[in-house]
Amino acid sequence: MDKYFLKGQSGIELIVVVGFFAFSFLIFLLILHQNTAYEREANRNTLVQETALQVQQEIHLAVSSPDGYSRQFVLPATISGVHYTISIIDGDTVYIRTDEGKHALSLPVEEVTGDFIAGINYISKVNGTVILNP
């Protein structure tokens, strides 16, 4: 009878050890996933800021240039795989927002007319007015 008892005890010990390592591995994977998700969000936030700053700089360059200025620049179709909208509010604020709603930023700009699009954008200055995508 002792022989069968020892085999049963060994089986239970094996199950406990395997369960402990499986649980530990699961916790490790959850921590890893959480860290990569945080880094992905931080990266997306940085890209939103860079895109808004690019737009702000393009407008400032057009405003400070003489009449007849014209330039083409490209905005990415997505920011880190997420679609976004970028618009001019009240003619003097650029507002960028991801469609998921987790990232948004507004920056002041000089007076401008028109709207931005994802992809190729055209900016020009005609008679002292900066025009986007005429």
C-alpha positions in Angstrom: 0.0 0.0 0.0 2.9 2.4 0.7 4.2 1.8 -2.8 0.9 3.2 -4.4 0.8 6.1 -1.9 4.3 7.2 -2.9 3.4 7.1 -6.6 0.2 9.2 -6.0 2.2 11.7 -4.0 4.8 12.0 -6.8 2.0 12.6 -9.3 0.5 15.3 -7.2 3.9 17.0 -6.6 4.4 16.9 -10.4 1.1 18.6 -11.0 1.8 21.3 -8.4 5.3 22.0 -9.9 4.0 22.1 -13.5 1.1 24.3 -12.4 3.4 26.7 -10.6 5.7 27.1 -13.6 2.7 27.5 -15.9 1.2 30.2 -13.7 4.6 32.0 -13.5 5.0 31.9 -17.3 1.5 33.3 -17.6 2.3 36.2 -15.2 5.5 36.9 -17.2 3.5 37.0 -20.5 1.0 39.4 -19.0 3.7 41.8 -17.8 5.5 41.7 -21.1 2.2 42.4 -22.9 1.5 45.3 -20.6 4.9 46.8 -21.2 4.7 46.6 -25.0 1.2 48.1 -25.0 2.5 51.0 -22.9 5.4 51.5 -25.3 3.1 51.3 -28.3 0.8 54.0 -26.9 3.7 56.3 -26.0 5.1 55.8 -29.6 1.7 56.7 -31.1 1.5 59.8 -28.9 4.9 60.9 -30.1 3.9 60.4 -33.7 0.7 62.4 -33.2 2.8 65.3 -31.8 5.3 65.1 -34.7 2.5 65.2 -37.3 0.9 68.2 -35.6 4.2 70.0 -35.4 4.9 69.2 -39.0 1.6 70.9 -40.0 2.3 73.8 -37.7 5.8 74.3 -39.3 4.4 74.0 -42.9 1.8 76.8 -42.1 4.4 79.0 -40.4 6.7 78.6 -43.4 3.9 79.5 -45.8 2.9 82.6 -43.7 6.5 83.9 -43.6 7.1 83.4 -47.3 6.3 85.9 -50.0 3.2 85.7 -52.2 3.4 83.0 -54.9 4.8 80.4 -52.4 3.7 76.9 -53.1 4.7 73.6 -51.6 3.6 70.0 -51.5 4.0 67.8 -48.4 2.8 64.4 -47.3 0.9 63.5 -44.2 0.9 59.8 -43.3 -2.3 57.8 -44.0 -2.2 56.3 -40.5 -0.3 57.0 -37.3 1.1 53.7 -36.1 -1.7 51.8 -37.8 -4.5 54.0 -36.5 -6.5 56.4 -38.7 -6.7 60.0 -37.7 -8.3 63.3 -38.6 -6.6 66.6 -38.8 -8.4 69.9 -39.2 -8.2 73.6 -38.9 -10.5 75.1 -36.2 -11.5 78.8 -36.5 -8.7 79.3 -39.0 -6.0 79.5 -36.3 -5.8 76.2 -34.6 -4.7 72.8 -35.9 -6.4 69.9 -34.2 -5.3 66.3 -34.7 -7.2 63.3 -33.2 -6.9 59.6 -33.7 -10.1 57.8 -34.6 -9.9 55.6 -31.5 -10.0 58.8 -29.4 -7.0 58.1 -27.2 -4.7 60.7 -28.7 -5.5 64.3 -29.5 -3.5 67.5 -29.8 -4.3 71.1 -30.8 -1.6 73.7 -31.6 -2.0 77.4 -32.5 -1.2 78.4 -36.1 -1.3 81.5 -38.2 -4.5 82.3 -40.1 -5.1 79.7 -42.8 -8.0 78.5 -45.0 -8.7 75.0 -46.3 -8.4 71.5 -44.8 -5.8 68.8 -44.5 -6.0 65.3 -46.0 -4.1 62.2 -45.3 -1.6 61.9 -48.1 -0.4 64.6 -50.4 -1.3 68.2 -49.3 -0.7 71.4 -51.2 -0.1 74.7 -49.4 0.3 78.1 -51.1 0.2 81.8 -50.4 -1.8 84.0 -52.6 -2.5 87.7 -52.0 -1.3 87.3 -48.4 -3.7 84.4 -47.7 -2.4 80.9 -46.9 -4.5 78.3 -48.6 -4.5 74.5 -48.0 -5.4 72.1 -50.8 -6.9 74.7 -53.2 
